[in-house]
Amino acid sequence: MARKFHNSYYCGKLLAGLIGFSLQVLPLAAADIADPSAVSLPSTNVSLASEVPTPAITSFTLINADTEEVVPGYENLADGAVIAGDVVATSRLNVRANTNGATIGSVRFVLDTATTHTENIAPYALFGNIGDNYTAGRLPVGSHVLTATPYAQDGANGSAGTSLTIAFTVIPATPTPTPTPTPNPTATPTVTPQPTTTPIPTATPTATPTPTATPITAVALSWNASTSANVAGYRVSYGNSSGVYTQRLDVGKKTVTTVSGLTSGRTYYFAVTAYDASAGESAPSNEVSYSTATSTSASSAAKPTPSTSITSASSSSSTGQTATTASSSTSTSAYLSNVSTRVRVGANNDVEIVGFTVTGNQAKTVIVRALGPTLRQFGVAGVLADPMLEIHNSSGNVIASSDSWQGAQAALFSAGGRYHSLQPANMIEPAIAISLPAGAYSAVVRGKNNSQGIALAEIYDVSPGNGSKFTNISTRALVGTGDNVLIGGVTVGGSSALKVIIRALGPSLASYGITNSLANPTMSLYNGNGTLVRSADNWTDNSAQANQIMTSGYAPNDQREPAMIMLLTGGTYTAVIKGQNNTTGVALFDAYTLN
């Protein structure tokens, strides 16, 4: 302890912690100073405890995910903050939760009660991060409520600390003044409801253009009211591709509206949905299209193309999830409604490439997704933490890309969106809705910042029965052992059976310059219940199959490569490609329709 001699003090040290000290206060006479033990008094234990802070979120900071730096002026994103639309428009953003320095196992974010994300490693970010590389997310215009809660253990487990909740608003960007065109309603599609007890308006559009020599930048739409009693209002969805709607307009209970701000010389596609007071929303009506010509001519006349009545059919993807895809109620021909492959994505050029072919005289609308973190819930270890997705045409050009479904097409996949049923479970997983003419395409999946792990690429046909279809899928990947095998999945829709040939190529890839090809691939085909349907090693092993394979024109070049011709009824099928005796190497999985 510190001691005092006359008016001078000696320094001592009290150790922080739950440590007991025996403190003796000894009133000594001057004569006793030489021998303080001569006086004995009862000792008193004093407990000095260090303050162990309770885990707490102290503030939020807005981060520019492109520069990894704090957005100036938003170092402390406080309750009631307003984020300028110019900031949102020019930067890809993230929000970091700041803590009080206590030991924290994880932080769980909740944005607007619907979007949740848990971070196990600091810095803790709303849209995720890899080290100091922040993942970009989307903060739509409007009011938001954000809550972050610290937990003692990973995965939002253990005791919860002190959370922080703020409300903030994102305002629209300041528009650049431009001349305002005079609205010129030129089309009046009439929507006739289909008798039903649920709010499902069905369109039977008609359109008559008003002759004019000025650019057409607006169109008037009208529809008959739904017969359902609980309709609270209607929404008009539209965009420049059939089945892909990038804009939504809530018109309330009106059954007529004018959509303005259209670009002259473009074709727009419109559909109407009804919604009730409990946020339930109907399926879209059939679609009407209109071309906004630049002057009066024969081409400026509206050409409505009502589609057949649309119903919903559920199909299980290869992850075990249930995905809803649209199918025509009048279609009975079998078709590939979903194709997918699961492989390990490596660094640099060791990416996942899924090739697919669209045939027919109509454009096909597809949804392409890349899943990584979602696979954990199905027991897959070593997943790709932050997948990125590109779609290439046959010339190798990138025609679409995404690093999160919350990007430019977020409205399509969010609650109430046309493709909400296909929204990836994790906010950083990408998804793209796109309309593709006949041709060959490739979906490329890679890891952000060259990260590696297992990923699932999926392609859904959301415009079946329109005269176009998938006829081929292929994936080339490095086949390993354990979970690192090559898995290909196909889902067959329609009421009839689909004849396909499925192959796994290895040795024949050497002729294309592949030096580490899989020497002896094997293949097993399972149905949606996980039951083995057929297995194959060498495609020539079964003489009856071998004759069919030869006749099909798709016989592998090497007899060690497996192939099988199957007649598949509606459902999901999974092909697993491995190396004989756990050998590894590059293999190609492909499937062709033969109907």
N, C-alpha and C positions, 0 to 999 in steps of 0.2 A: 504494500500500500504506500501511497505518498506519505511522507513524514514532514513535519515542520520543525525547524530549529529556530526558536525565537521568531523572527519575522521572515524567515526563508523557508520555501517549500521545495521538497524533493518530488520528482516526477515518478509516478507509478503507472500501471496499466491494468485496466479492467478488461478481461476477455469477454467479447460478446458471445451470447449463446445462453442456453438454459443451464447455467453453471451456478452451483451454490458456493457462496463464499462465507467463511466464518469471520465476521467483523467484530473485533474487540475494541471498545472505546475505553481507554485507560486514562483516567485523570491522575497524573503523577505529580508528585511534589518534585521540586528541583533535586532533592536528594535521591529521588528514585530513578532519575534519568539514566544513571549508569546501569541500573539493573531493573528494566521494566517488568521482568517476570515476577518481581517481588509482589506485584499487585495483581490479583486475579479477579476478574469480573465475568459474569455470564456472557457468553457469546451469542450473537444474533445472526441467523442465516439470511442473506439477502440474495434473491434470485434476479439476475440481470439477463433479460431475454432480448435477443436481436429481433428486429421487426422483419418478418417474412411476408413480403407483399402478396396480396391476393391477385391472381392473374386477372388482368383487366385490359379492355380495349380503350385506349385513351383518345384516339382521333383517327380520321381518315385523310388520305392524301391522294389527289388525282395524278395519275402517271401517264405520260406519253409512251405508249408501247413501242413506237418506232425508234425513239431516241433513248428509251429506258430512263428518262429524266422526269422530274416533277414539272407539271404544267404550271408556269408562272401565274401566281395569284390564287392557286388552289393548293398551297402547301397544307392548309387545314380546311378540308371540305366539311364545314360545320353544318349544324341543323339549320334549315332554311336557306341553304346556299342556292345560287342560281348559276348554272353552267351555260355560257354563251353558246349558241348554235354554231357560231363560226369556229369555235374550238372543236366541237364534235365533227364538223364537216371536214376540217383539215387535218385531224389527227386521229389515230387509232388509240383508244384509251383503255385504262385499267384503273382500279381503285385499290390502294394498299391500306390495310388496317394496321395501325401503330399500337404497340403494347407498352405496358409499364415496366418491362424488363424482368418480370417474374418468369419462372419456368413454365412453359406452355407446350402442350403436346400437339394441339391442333386448333384451328379457328374455322368455325362454320359461318358461311355467309348466306343470308336470305335477302333476295332482291324482289320487292313487290309481292311477297308471299309465295311466288310461283317458282322462281329460279333459285336453286340452292347449289352451293359448292363448298367443299371442305378442303382446306389446305393443311398439310402436316408439317411443312418445313417453312421457316421464315425466309424471305419476306412473305407475308400472308396477303394474297391478292384475290380479288373478287373473281376474275376470269382466269386465274391460274398463272403459273410461271415455272420456268426451269432455271433455278439459280436467280440471277439478276436479269434474266431475259423474260420480260413480261409478255403474256399472251394478250392479244387485242380482243376486246369485246365490243358490244354495242349498247349505247345508252340512248334509247329513242327519245324523241321530243315528247315532253309531258312531265307529270309529277311522279316521283319515285320515293320509296321508303326502303332504306338499307339497314340491316342489322347484322352485326358481327359478334359472335360469342366465343370466348376462349374455353378450351377444355384441357384437362390434365393429361389426357392420353390421345394417341392418334385416332383418326376417324371419328372425331366428335364423341369420344367415349370418356368415361371418368367424370369427375366432378366439374361442373361448369363454373367459370369465373364471372366477372362483371362484364356484361355485354354493353354495346353502344348502339343506339338507333338514331338515325338522322333522316329527315325528309329533305329532299332537294328537287330542283326543277331544271329540266333542260329546255331552253327556249329555242325557237327556230332561228336559223342563220339569217343575217340581214340580206334580203334579196337585192340583186342588182337591178336597178330600174330599167325596164324595157317597155316598149309600146304595148299597150293592152289591146289584143285583137277583139273585135266585136264578135260576141258569140253568134254563131250561125247554125242553129239546130237544123239538121238535114236528114236525120233518120229517126223513125219512130217504131222501134221493134215492140210488138205487143206480146206480153207474157201471160199465158193462160195457165191457171193453176191446175195441178193434177189433184183430183179428189183424194183427200187423205186426212187422217186425224193428227198428223204432225205437220209443222209448217214447212212444206216443200213446194215452192213455186216452180212450175214447169213452163218453160218458155216456148212459145210458138211465134217467133219474131216476124214482123214485116217492117219494111223500111222504104220510105219514099224520099229521095233527096230533093231539096229545093234548088232549082237551077240558079247558079251564081257564078260570077267570074272572080270571086275573092277566095283566098285560101280558107279551107275548112278546118277549123280548130276546135269545134265542139259538136256534140251529137246529143239529141234528145232521146231518152229511153222511157218507155212506159210498159206497165204490166198489170194484169188483173190481180186483185188481192187474193191471198191464200184463204181457203175456206176454214182454216183452223181458228179456233176462238182465242187461243193464247198467244197470238202473234204480237210481239212488241215493236217490231220494225223490220226493215229490209236493208241489206247491204249489196252494193254493186261492186263486183270485182272485175278488173280488166287489165290487159297487158298486150304486148305485141306478138306473143306466141300463143298458139292454141293450147288451152289447158294450163298455161303458165301465167298467173295473174300477179303482177308486181304492185298494183295499186288497189286500194279498197276505199269505198265511199259509203258511209252510213247515212241513209236518207230518212231515218225515222219511219213513221208509218205511211209516208207518201208512196204512191205507186207510179210516180213519174218524176224524173230528174233530168237535168242537163249535165253531162260530163264535159267540162271545158279544159283548156290547157293542153289539148292534144297537138301532136306534131303533124303538120301538113305532109301529105304524101306517104303516110304510114297506114298499115292495116291494124286495127284494134279488135280484140276479142272480149266479149262481155258475158257475164253470167250473174244471176241474182240468187241470194240466199235469204231466208227468213230466220229471225231469232225470237226467242221468248224472254220473259222477265228473269228467268233463272240462268241466263247465259247459254242456253241450249241453242244450237244452230242447225238448220236443215242442210241436206246435201244441195249442191249447186243445181240450178236449173240447166236445161240444155243451153248451148252456147250460140250467141249471135255475133257475127263479125261485120265490120264496116271499114272501108278504106277511105281515108281522108284525102281525097284528091286535091290537087292544087287549082283546078279550074273545072268548069262544067264540061263533062264529056261522058261517053258511055261507061267509062270505067269508074265514074264517081257514083254510080248507082249502087246502093247497098245490095249485098249478096248474102242474105241470111242462110246459114247452113245448120238448121236444127239437127242435133244429134239424137240418138236413141235415148230412151229413158235410162238413167244411170242408177245402179244399185251398188251396194258395197259387198265385197267378198273378202273374207279373212284368209290369209295364208301365213304359214309359219316360216320365218327366215331361218337361216342356218345357225343363228345364235340361240334359237329357242324362243325368241320373242314373237309376239303376235303382231303382224303388220297388216294394216288395212289397205287394200288396193282397189281401184275402181274396175268394174267389169260390166260390160254391156249385158243387159237382161236378155237380149235376143241372141247373144253369141253362144254357139255350142262347140265350135271348132277348138281343138286343143292348141295351146300356145305356151311359150315360156313367159311366165309372168314375173319371174325374179331369177337372177343369176348372181352368184357370189363366190368369192374365194377367200380363204384365210391362209396367210403365210407370215413368215417372219421378215420384217422390213429391216434391211441393213443400212449402212452408211453409204454416202456418195451415190454411185449408180446402182447399188444393190437395192432397188426399190421394188414395190409391188406394181406390176403392170397387168391390167385386165383388158383384153381385147374383146370387142363384141361387134356384131354386124347387124345392121337394120336393113331389111328389104321391104319393098312395097312402093306404092305410088303416093303415099301420104306421109307427112312428117310424123314421127313417133315421139310422144312426150315421155320422158323418163326421169326418174329420181335416182341420183347416184350418191351414195354415202360412203364414208370411211370411218370405221369404228375402232377405237383403241381402248380407252379407259372403261367403256361399257362392258368389255369382255371379262373384266375381273369378276363381275357378279355371276359369271358362268364357270368360275373356277379356273380361268386361264391365267397363268403367271407370266410375268415378263412382257406385258402388253406395251404397245407403242403409246407413250404418254400423251403426245400431242400430234396427231396425224394432220397432214395437209393433202389436198386433193386437186388434181388437174384433169381436164378432159381434152384430149388431142384428136384432131381429125386425121384422115389417112395421109395427109401431107406432113404430119408431125407438128402442126401448129396448135398452140394452146387456144382453145375456143371458150373455155370457162375454167375458173379456179375458185377455191374456197379454203379458208383455214378455220372456219367456224360457221355453223348453221345460223348464227346470229348476225351474219353479215348483211349484204344487200338484199337477200331474199328472206330475211327473218320473218316478215309478215306471212309468208307462205307456210312456214313451219311452226309458228307460234300458235297459242290457243286461239281457235276460231279461224285459223288459216286453212287453205284448201288442202294442204298436205301435212296437217298437224299430226296425223296418225303415224307419219314416217319421220317425225322429229327425233334426232338422236338423243339418247338419254343424258349425255354429257354435253355441256354447253360449248366445249372446245372442239367437239367433233364436227367435221364439215359435212355439208349436204348441198347438192346442186339440183335444181329443177331446170330442165332444158328440153327444147323441141328439136329433134334431129331428123334431117332428111335421110333417105336411103344412103348407106355407105358404111365404111369401116371406121371404128373409133377405139380409142384406148383411154381407160381411166388409170391414172398414175397416182399411187399413194406413197408418200415419203414422210419421214419424221422431221418436225421443225428443228432447226439448228443441228441437223445431221443426227438426231436421236434415233434409237433403234428399238425394235420390239415387235410383237405379234399384232397384226392388224387384219381387219375384215373389210373387204370392199364389196359393196352390194349395188346392184342395178335393178330398179323396179320399172315395169311397164305399167304406166298409169293411163294409157290410152288404148286399151285393147279393143279389138273388133273394128279398127278403123282402116283395115286393109294393109297395114304394115305390121311387121313382127320381128322378134329376135330370131336369127337363124344359126348363130354361132357364138360361142364364148371360148376364150383361151386365156391361160395364165402361165407364165414362166417364172419359176422361183427356185431358190436353193433349198433342196429338201434335206432336212436334218433328222434328228431322232427325237423321241419324246413328243412334246407339244410343237416342235418345229417341223412337222410334216406339212405337206401340201394338201389342203382341203378345198374341194370345189363343190358348190351347191347349186341345184336348179329346182325351181318350183314350177309345176305344170298347172295351168289354169284351163278352164273349159270343161265340158261334160264328156268329151271323147278322149281317147288315148293318143299319146304323142310318141312317135317312133324317133329315137335318137341313137346316135353312136357316140360313145364316150371313150376317150383314149388317154393314155399316159405315155409320153415319149421321153426317151433318155438317150440311148446310144445314137439314134439318128440325128441328134442335135449337133454332133461333131462335124457334120457336113456344112453347118452354118457357122463354124468357127468357135463353138463352145468346147473348151478344152477340159472342163471338169464336169461333164454331163453324168447323170445318174446311170450307172452301168447296167443295172437290172431292176427296173421299177416294178412294183406290184400295186394293184388297185382293188379296193373293196367298195361296194356300193351299198348304202344303207337307206332305209325308208325313214319317214318322219317319226316313227316310233323307236328308231334306233336298231331295228332288226336288219340283219345282213340279208341283202337281196341276192347278190352275186359277187364273187371275187374272181380275179383273173391275174395270171402271171404272163405267160406268152400268148399272144393273140391266136397262134396256130394250134393251141392245145385242144380246142374243141372243134372238130371238123365241121359240124353243122354251123357253128358261129363263124368259123373261118370262111366258109363259102359265102355267107351273107356279107361279111366284112369286105371280102374281095369285090363282090358285086356292087357295094355301096360306093366304091371309088375312094374310100378313106382308109384303106389298109395301111398300117404303119410300115415304114421301110425296113425295120429290124424286127425279126420274129421274137426277140426278147421283150418287146414292148407290148403291154396289155391293151386290149380293146374289147368292147362289148356292145352289141346292139340290143336295145331294150325298148319295149312298148310300155310307156309309163302313163298310168292314170293320174288324175288330179292329186296333187300333194307335193311334198318336199322330199328331195333326195340328196344325199351327201356322198361324194366320192372321196376316199382317203388314199393318197398316194404316198408310199414309203419305198425305201430301198431294201432289196432282198438282203437278209441277215444284217439289218441296221446299217447298211452302207449309205453314204451321203453323196450328193451331187445335184446338178441343175436338171430339172425336169420340166416338161410342159404338159399341162392338163388342158384338154379341149373337149368340146361337145358340139355336135352338129345335129340339127333337126333333119329328118329324112321324109317327113310327111309330104 
